[in-house]
Amino acid sequence: MATTHLHMVMVPWLAFGHLIPFFQLALQLAKAGIKVSFISTPGNIKRLPNVPSNIATLLDLLVFPLPNLDNEQQLPEGCEATVDIPFEKIQYLKIAYDLLRQPVKQFVIDQKPDWILIDVIPHWMVEIAQEQHIPLVNFSVFSASVYSFFMNQTLTRSSPESLMSTPEWFGFSSPLRYPKSLATAMHEGFHGENASGISDADRFHKIIQASKAFAFRTCPEYEAEYLNAFEKITGNGSKPVFPIGLLLPEKPQGRQTDDIFRWLDVQKPNSVVFVGFGSECKLSREQTHEIAYGVELSGLPFLWALRKPHWAFNELDALPCGFQERTRGRGMVCIGWAPQLEILGHSSIGGSLFHAGWGSIIETLQFGHSLVVLPFVIDQPLNARLLVDKGLGVEIERSEDGSFSRDDIAKALRLAMVSAEGEKLRIQTREAAQVFGNRDLHDSYFNRFVEYLKENGAANQTKMEE
């Protein structure tokens, strides 16, 4: 590992669906010899994995205390990430996050990094970067297809109905659009006003316009046409767009021996469905129970990693009465944290029922599992449609109001896992694993990005100007 003397500051948003990909990128950059300053808050830094000792001198996890708001009811003390609060309080988390502007600015002035790599929320980094003459890179934790969906020449989407049709600026056939039941909430969340005083759409477009380059956690083998569309829309080729590979985490070392893995060890190969909707997807009691009944009705072996819902009095209250007794032997429920990557890599897992978040798609497809998707928010509906269009997933049918039934869950699970009709899907997901799990391929894309950073940082630009 050769040190390059290049220094990058990273500023992710306070959501673990953002923090973890940024952390994975930071690890890769440090392994490439680049000095990385990763900025977040105390509670979030504590929840990140440990930095490997061999790159500890190159990756600094910098703690910046999250400013308190005058009204503690808006953002209770200790709540530093979206997972800590209900959806309606995220707007107040953005207010506190925006108050990091001054201390981060002072750090940048003191350190004079070569690059600043940011998420889509810290719009105030644009002025900091411009004032200090430091180039910005926008790193997307979303797929290129999702990013390009929200771009056009006028940079606006005027109504929920506009999200229900495929963008005309793609220039090619695409399945991407929101269902009516999810379009209104997505439009309001992205374009609507919130307590921070600036919409997510305005944050997004301000950062897009100011960025010198873009990095996507993706590969052309999956979505080349969307990478090309985004590059054309943002600068017609003048702003480089880098697929940097999927940033696959290192495979866990050693053999797990707890109850989860003892149970998995006695299941048939590729027979078990992993059910997991993550920590950010806050399902209602009705939704959680309907999923449970659907999994039960499918008759398939399953392992469910379930975070105790906020509405549940205790762990037993999280599931329908008698569910665990009725499924004992063929199913297992883990309330709380579970080692998801190790579980997905076990030979008995054959499919996953999840929300179609991009990070989870990457984790799952690298193992060639059949995908059954039930999307809820943000990028998930678009990801789901693209998976189905590519023959890599089954989306659970919904009513016009967005509701879903246990029968449709069971039907989708059996189609993906055991029915003859789903054999083509199973073949194609196994083939996709040859791309999603190809570390050499993804390393090659990442290395091209590193070369660009080395050749175009602030220090090099200053030399060129001289």
C-alpha positions as CSV (number, residue, x, y, z in Angstrom):
1,M,0.0,0.0,0.0
2,A,1.7,3.2,-1.2
3,T,0.7,6.5,0.4
4,T,-0.2,9.2,-2.1
5,H,-0.3,12.2,0.2
6,L,-3.8,12.9,-1.2
7,H,-6.3,14.0,1.5
8,M,-10.1,13.6,1.2
9,V,-12.8,14.8,3.5
10,M,-16.0,12.8,3.5
11,V,-19.3,14.2,4.7
12,P,-22.2,11.6,4.7
13,W,-25.8,12.2,5.8
14,L,-26.9,10.9,9.2
15,A,-28.6,7.7,8.0
16,F,-27.0,4.3,8.2
17,G,-28.0,3.5,4.6
18,H,-25.6,6.4,3.8
19,L,-23.0,6.1,6.6
20,I,-22.2,2.4,5.9
21,P,-21.5,2.8,2.1
22,F,-19.5,6.0,2.8
23,F,-17.5,4.0,5.4
24,Q,-17.0,1.1,3.0
25,L,-15.7,3.7,0.4
26,A,-13.4,5.2,3.0
27,L,-11.9,1.8,3.8
28,Q,-11.2,1.3,0.1
29,L,-9.7,4.7,-0.4
30,A,-7.4,4.2,2.7
31,K,-6.3,0.9,1.3
32,A,-5.4,2.7,-1.9
33,G,-3.1,5.0,0.2
34,I,-5.4,8.1,0.3
35,K,-5.8,9.9,3.6
36,V,-9.5,10.1,4.6
37,S,-11.1,12.3,7.2
38,F,-14.6,10.8,7.8
39,I,-16.9,13.3,9.5
40,S,-19.9,12.3,11.6
41,T,-21.3,12.6,15.1
42,P,-20.4,10.8,18.3
43,G,-23.3,8.4,18.4
44,N,-22.8,7.4,14.8
45,I,-19.1,7.0,14.9
46,K,-19.5,4.6,17.8
47,R,-21.9,2.5,15.8
48,L,-19.5,2.1,12.8
49,P,-17.3,-1.0,12.5
50,N,-13.7,-0.8,13.8
51,V,-11.1,0.5,11.3
52,P,-8.6,-2.3,10.5
53,S,-5.2,-1.6,12.2
54,N,-3.3,-1.7,8.9
55,I,-5.0,1.4,7.6
56,A,-5.7,3.2,10.9
57,T,-3.2,5.9,10.2
58,L,-4.9,6.8,6.9
59,L,-8.6,6.8,8.0
60,D,-9.6,9.2,10.7
61,L,-13.2,8.9,12.1
62,L,-13.7,12.5,13.2
63,V,-16.3,13.2,15.9
64,F,-18.3,16.5,15.5
65,P,-20.9,16.9,18.2
66,L,-24.4,17.3,16.8
67,P,-25.7,20.7,17.9
68,N,-28.7,20.7,20.2
69,L,-31.9,22.3,19.1
70,D,-33.7,24.8,21.4
71,N,-36.8,22.6,21.5
72,E,-35.7,19.1,22.7
73,Q,-39.1,17.7,21.8
74,Q,-38.2,18.3,18.1
75,L,-35.0,16.2,18.4
76,P,-34.4,14.4,21.7
77,E,-30.9,14.3,23.0
78,G,-28.9,11.3,21.8
79,C,-30.9,11.0,18.6
80,E,-28.2,11.4,15.9
81,A,-29.4,9.2,13.0
82,T,-32.7,8.6,11.1
83,V,-32.9,5.2,12.7
84,D,-33.3,6.8,16.2
85,I,-36.4,8.9,15.3
86,P,-39.8,8.6,13.6
87,F,-40.0,9.8,10.1
88,E,-41.7,13.2,11.0
89,K,-38.7,14.2,13.1
90,I,-36.1,13.8,10.3
91,Q,-36.7,17.4,9.3
92,Y,-35.4,18.5,12.7
93,L,-32.3,16.2,12.4
94,K,-31.6,18.1,9.2
95,I,-31.7,21.4,11.1
96,A,-29.1,20.1,13.6
97,Y,-27.0,18.6,10.8
98,D,-27.0,21.9,8.9
99,L,-25.6,23.6,12.1
100,L,-22.4,21.5,11.6
101,R,-21.6,23.9,8.8
102,Q,-19.3,26.2,10.7
103,P,-17.2,23.6,12.5
104,V,-16.8,21.6,9.3
105,K,-15.8,24.8,7.5
106,Q,-13.1,25.5,10.0
107,F,-11.8,22.0,9.7
108,V,-11.6,22.3,5.9
109,I,-9.8,25.7,6.2
110,D,-7.3,24.2,8.6
111,Q,-6.7,21.0,6.7
112,K,-6.9,22.2,3.1
113,P,-7.8,18.8,1.7
114,D,-7.4,17.8,-2.0
115,W,-11.0,16.7,-2.4
116,I,-14.4,16.9,-0.6
117,L,-16.7,13.9,-1.1
118,I,-20.3,14.5,-0.1
119,D,-23.7,13.1,0.1
120,V,-26.9,14.7,-1.2
121,I,-28.0,16.4,2.0
122,P,-25.1,18.8,3.1
123,H,-25.8,21.5,0.6
124,W,-23.7,24.0,2.6
125,M,-20.5,22.1,1.6
126,V,-20.9,23.7,-1.8
127,E,-20.0,27.2,-0.5
128,I,-17.3,25.8,1.7
129,A,-15.7,24.0,-1.2
130,Q,-16.0,27.0,-3.6
131,E,-14.6,29.5,-1.1
132,Q,-11.6,27.2,-0.4
133,H,-11.1,26.2,-4.0
134,I,-11.5,22.5,-3.3
135,P,-13.2,20.3,-5.9
136,L,-16.4,18.4,-4.9
137,V,-17.3,14.8,-5.7
138,N,-20.8,13.6,-5.1
139,F,-20.9,10.0,-4.0
140,S,-24.3,8.3,-4.5
141,V,-25.5,5.6,-2.2
142,F,-28.3,5.1,-4.7
143,S,-28.1,3.5,-8.1
144,A,-27.5,5.5,-11.2
145,S,-31.0,4.6,-12.4
146,V,-32.5,6.3,-9.4
147,Y,-30.3,9.4,-9.7
148,S,-31.0,9.8,-13.4
149,F,-34.7,9.4,-12.8
150,F,-34.7,12.7,-10.8
151,M,-32.8,14.7,-13.4
152,N,-33.9,16.6,-16.4
153,Q,-33.1,19.8,-18.2
154,T,-35.3,22.0,-16.0
155,L,-34.4,20.0,-12.8
156,T,-38.0,19.8,-11.6
157,R,-40.8,17.4,-11.2
158,S,-44.0,19.4,-10.7
159,S,-46.4,16.9,-9.3
160,P,-46.8,13.4,-7.9
161,E,-48.3,12.4,-11.3
162,S,-45.0,13.3,-12.9
163,L,-43.3,10.5,-10.9
164,M,-45.7,8.0,-12.2
165,S,-44.3,8.0,-15.8
166,T,-40.9,7.1,-17.2
167,P,-38.7,10.2,-17.9
168,E,-38.7,11.2,-21.5
169,W,-35.1,12.3,-21.2
170,F,-33.8,8.8,-20.9
171,G,-34.1,8.3,-24.6
172,F,-34.6,4.5,-24.2
173,S,-37.2,2.1,-23.0
174,S,-37.3,2.0,-19.2
175,P,-39.6,0.5,-16.5
176,L,-38.8,3.2,-14.0
177,R,-41.8,5.0,-12.4
178,Y,-43.6,5.2,-9.1
179,P,-46.9,3.4,-8.4
180,K,-49.7,5.8,-7.6
181,S,-49.9,4.6,-4.0
182,L,-46.2,5.7,-3.3
183,A,-45.9,8.7,-5.7
184,T,-47.6,11.3,-3.5
185,A,-45.5,10.5,-0.4
186,M,-42.3,10.5,-2.4
187,H,-43.1,13.8,-4.1
188,E,-43.9,15.4,-0.8
189,G,-40.8,14.1,0.9
190,F,-38.5,15.1,-1.9
191,H,-40.0,18.4,-3.2
192,G,-42.0,19.5,-0.2
193,E,-41.1,22.1,2.4
194,N,-39.7,21.0,5.7
195,A,-38.6,22.6,8.9
196,S,-35.0,22.9,7.7
197,G,-36.0,25.6,5.2
198,I,-34.7,23.8,2.1
199,S,-36.3,20.8,0.3
200,D,-34.4,17.6,-0.4
201,A,-34.8,18.3,-4.1
202,D,-33.1,21.7,-3.7
203,R,-30.3,20.2,-1.7
204,F,-29.8,17.5,-4.4
205,H,-29.8,19.8,-7.4
206,K,-27.5,22.3,-5.7
207,I,-24.9,19.6,-5.0
208,I,-25.3,18.0,-8.5
209,Q,-24.6,21.4,-10.2
210,A,-21.6,22.1,-8.0
211,S,-19.9,18.7,-8.2
212,K,-16.9,18.3,-10.4
213,A,-17.4,14.5,-10.7
214,F,-19.8,11.8,-9.6
215,A,-19.1,8.4,-8.1
216,F,-21.7,5.6,-8.1
217,R,-21.7,2.4,-6.1
218,T,-22.5,0.4,-9.2
219,C,-21.2,-1.2,-12.4
220,P,-22.0,-0.8,-16.1
221,E,-22.8,-4.5,-16.4
222,Y,-26.0,-3.7,-14.4
223,E,-27.1,-0.2,-15.5
224,A,-24.8,1.2,-18.3
225,E,-27.6,3.1,-20.0
226,Y,-28.5,5.0,-16.8
227,L,-24.9,5.9,-16.2
228,N,-24.7,7.3,-19.7
229,A,-28.0,9.1,-19.3
230,F,-26.9,10.8,-16.1
231,E,-23.5,11.8,-17.6
232,K,-25.3,13.4,-20.6
233,I,-27.8,15.2,-18.4
234,T,-25.4,16.6,-15.9
235,G,-22.7,17.9,-18.3
236,N,-22.9,16.2,-21.6
237,G,-19.6,14.5,-20.8
238,S,-17.9,17.5,-19.2
239,K,-18.3,16.1,-15.7
240,P,-16.9,12.5,-15.3
241,V,-19.3,9.9,-14.0
242,F,-17.5,6.9,-12.3
243,P,-19.0,3.6,-11.6
244,I,-16.7,2.6,-8.7
245,G,-17.8,-1.0,-8.3
246,L,-20.0,-2.3,-5.6
247,L,-17.6,-1.8,-2.6
248,L,-18.2,-5.4,-1.5
249,P,-17.3,-5.7,2.2
250,E,-14.7,-8.3,3.2
251,K,-16.1,-11.7,3.7
252,P,-16.3,-12.5,7.4
253,Q,-13.5,-14.6,8.7
254,G,-14.1,-17.6,10.9
255,R,-17.2,-19.8,11.4
256,Q,-20.2,-18.6,13.3
257,T,-21.4,-21.2,15.8
258,D,-24.5,-19.6,17.5
259,D,-28.1,-20.8,17.4
260,I,-28.8,-19.1,14.0
261,F,-26.0,-21.0,12.3
262,R,-26.6,-24.2,14.0
263,W,-30.2,-24.0,12.7
264,L,-29.0,-23.0,9.2
265,D,-26.5,-25.9,9.1
266,V,-29.3,-28.5,9.2
267,Q,-31.4,-27.0,6.5
268,K,-31.3,-28.1,2.9
269,P,-29.1,-26.1,0.5
270,N,-30.8,-23.0,-1.1
271,S,-34.1,-23.8,0.7
272,V,-34.4,-21.0,3.3
273,V,-35.8,-17.5,2.7
274,F,-34.1,-14.7,4.5
275,V,-36.6,-12.1,5.6
276,G,-35.2,-8.7,6.5
277,F,-36.5,-5.1,6.1
278,G,-33.6,-3.4,7.9
279,S,-33.6,-0.8,10.7
280,E,-34.8,2.1,8.6
281,C,-38.0,0.5,7.3
282,K,-40.5,1.2,10.0
283,L,-43.4,-1.2,9.3
284,S,-46.8,-0.8,11.0
285,R,-48.3,-3.6,13.1
286,E,-50.7,-4.5,10.2
287,Q,-47.9,-4.7,7.7
288,T,-45.6,-6.7,9.9
289,H,-48.4,-9.2,10.7
290,E,-49.4,-9.5,7.1
291,I,-45.8,-10.3,6.1
292,A,-45.7,-12.9,8.9
293,Y,-48.9,-14.6,7.8
294,G,-47.6,-14.6,4.2
295,V,-44.3,-16.2,5.2
296,E,-46.3,-18.8,7.2
297,L,-48.7,-19.5,4.4
298,S,-45.8,-20.1,1.9
299,G,-44.8,-23.2,3.8
300,L,-41.1,-22.4,3.1
301,P,-38.3,-22.5,5.6
302,F,-37.4,-19.0,6.7
303,L,-35.0,-16.9,8.9
304,W,-36.4,-13.5,9.8
305,A,-34.2,-10.7,11.2
306,L,-36.7,-8.4,12.8
307,R,-36.0,-5.2,14.7
308,K,-38.5,-4.8,17.5
309,P,-41.0,-2.3,16.2
310,H,-41.7,0.9,18.2
311,W,-45.3,-0.1,18.6
312,A,-44.5,-3.5,20.2
313,F,-44.6,-3.9,24.0
314,N,-42.2,-6.7,23.9
315,E,-40.7,-9.2,21.4
316,L,-43.7,-11.5,21.5
317,D,-46.0,-8.6,20.7
318,A,-44.1,-7.9,17.4
319,L,-45.6,-11.0,15.7
320,P,-49.1,-12.5,15.4
321,C,-50.3,-14.5,18.3
322,G,-49.1,-18.1,17.9
323,F,-46.9,-17.4,14.9
324,Q,-43.7,-18.8,16.4
325,E,-45.4,-21.9,17.7
326,R,-47.0,-22.6,14.4
327,T,-43.8,-22.2,12.5
328,R,-41.4,-23.8,15.0
329,G,-38.9,-26.1,13.3
330,R,-39.2,-24.7,9.8
331,G,-38.7,-21.0,10.7
332,M,-36.6,-18.9,13.0
333,V,-37.1,-15.2,14.1
334,C,-34.2,-13.2,15.4
335,I,-35.4,-10.0,17.2
336,G,-32.8,-7.3,17.1
337,W,-29.4,-7.3,15.4
338,A,-28.4,-10.3,13.2
339,P,-25.1,-10.9,11.2
340,Q,-26.9,-10.3,7.9
341,L,-23.9,-10.8,5.6
342,E,-22.8,-14.0,7.2
343,I,-26.4,-15.3,7.0
344,L,-26.8,-14.4,3.3
345,G,-23.5,-16.2,2.6
346,H,-24.7,-19.5,4.2
347,S,-25.3,-22.3,1.7
348,S,-28.9,-23.0,3.0
349,I,-30.1,-19.5,2.1
350,G,-31.8,-19.5,-1.4
351,G,-33.8,-16.3,-1.4
352,S,-34.6,-13.0,0.3
353,L,-37.8,-11.1,1.0
354,F,-36.8,-7.4,1.6
355,H,-37.6,-3.8,0.7
356,A,-35.3,-3.5,-2.5
357,G,-32.9,-1.0,-1.0
358,W,-29.8,-0.7,-3.2
359,G,-27.4,-1.8,-0.5
360,S,-29.5,-4.9,0.3
361,I,-29.7,-5.7,-3.5
362,I,-25.9,-5.7,-3.7
363,E,-25.5,-7.8,-0.6
364,T,-28.1,-10.4,-1.8
365,L,-27.2,-10.7,-5.5
366,Q,-23.5,-11.3,-4.8
367,F,-24.7,-14.7,-3.5
368,G,-27.1,-15.4,-6.4
369,H,-30.3,-15.5,-4.3
370,S,-33.8,-15.2,-5.7
371,L,-35.3,-11.8,-4.8
372,V,-38.8,-11.1,-3.6
373,V,-39.3,-7.4,-3.1
374,L,-41.8,-5.3,-1.2
375,P,-40.7,-1.7,-1.6
376,F,-41.9,1.2,0.6
377,V,-39.9,4.4,0.3
378,I,-37.4,6.6,-1.6
379,D,-35.4,4.5,-4.1
380,Q,-37.0,1.2,-3.3
381,P,-39.9,1.3,-5.8
382,L,-37.6,2.2,-8.7
383,N,-35.1,-0.5,-7.7
384,A,-37.8,-3.1,-7.6
385,R,-39.1,-2.2,-11.0
386,L,-35.7,-2.5,-12.6
387,L,-35.0,-5.9,-10.9
388,V,-38.3,-7.2,-12.2
389,D,-37.6,-5.9,-15.7
390,K,-34.2,-7.6,-15.7
391,G,-35.7,-10.9,-14.6
392,L,-33.9,-10.8,-11.2
393,G,-36.8,-10.4,-8.8
394,V,-40.5,-10.8,-8.1
395,E,-42.4,-7.8,-6.7
396,I,-45.3,-8.5,-4.4
397,E,-48.6,-7.4,-5.9
398,R,-50.3,-4.5,-4.2
399,S,-53.8,-3.0,-4.3
400,E,-54.3,0.5,-5.6
401,D,-54.1,1.9,-2.1
402,G,-50.7,0.3,-1.6
403,S,-51.9,-2.5,0.7
404,F,-50.7,-6.1,0.2
405,S,-52.0,-9.4,1.3
406,R,-50.6,-12.5,2.8
407,D,-51.7,-14.6,-0.2
408,D,-49.7,-12.4,-2.6
409,I,-46.7,-12.7,-0.3
410,A,-46.9,-16.5,-0.2
411,K,-47.5,-16.6,-4.0
412,A,-44.4,-14.5,-4.7
413,L,-42.2,-16.5,-2.3
414,R,-43.2,-19.8,-3.8
415,L,-42.7,-18.5,-7.4
416,A,-39.2,-17.3,-6.6
417,M,-38.1,-20.3,-4.5
418,V,-39.7,-23.5,-5.6
419,S,-42.2,-23.3,-8.6
420,A,-41.2,-24.4,-12.0
421,E,-42.4,-21.1,-13.4
422,G,-39.6,-19.4,-11.3
423,E,-36.8,-21.5,-12.6
424,K,-35.7,-18.9,-15.1
425,L,-35.5,-16.3,-12.4
426,R,-33.3,-18.6,-10.3
427,I,-31.0,-19.2,-13.1
428,Q,-30.7,-15.5,-13.9
429,T,-29.9,-14.5,-10.3
430,R,-27.2,-17.2,-10.1
431,E,-25.7,-15.7,-13.3
432,A,-26.0,-12.2,-11.8
433,A,-23.8,-13.4,-8.9
434,Q,-20.9,-13.7,-11.4
435,V,-21.1,-9.9,-11.8
436,F,-22.2,-8.8,-8.4
437,G,-19.7,-11.0,-6.6
438,N,-16.8,-10.4,-8.9
439,R,-14.3,-8.5,-6.8
440,D,-11.7,-8.2,-9.5
441,L,-14.2,-6.5,-11.8
442,H,-15.3,-4.0,-9.1
443,D,-11.7,-3.4,-8.0
444,S,-10.9,-2.4,-11.6
445,Y,-13.6,0.2,-11.7
446,F,-12.5,1.5,-8.3
447,N,-8.9,1.8,-9.4
448,R,-9.9,4.1,-12.3
449,F,-11.6,6.4,-9.8
450,V,-8.5,6.5,-7.6
451,E,-6.4,7.5,-10.6
452,Y,-8.7,10.3,-11.4
453,L,-8.5,11.6,-7.8
454,K,-4.8,11.5,-7.9
455,E,-4.6,13.5,-11.1
456,N,-7.3,16.1,-10.4
457,G,-7.2,17.1,-6.8
458,A,-6.8,20.7,-5.5
459,A,-3.0,20.5,-5.2
460,N,-2.7,19.3,-8.8
461,Q,-5.1,22.0,-10.0
462,T,-3.0,24.7,-8.3
463,K,0.1,23.5,-10.0
464,M,-1.6,23.6,-13.4
465,E,-2.8,27.1,-12.8
466,E,0.8,28.2,-11.9
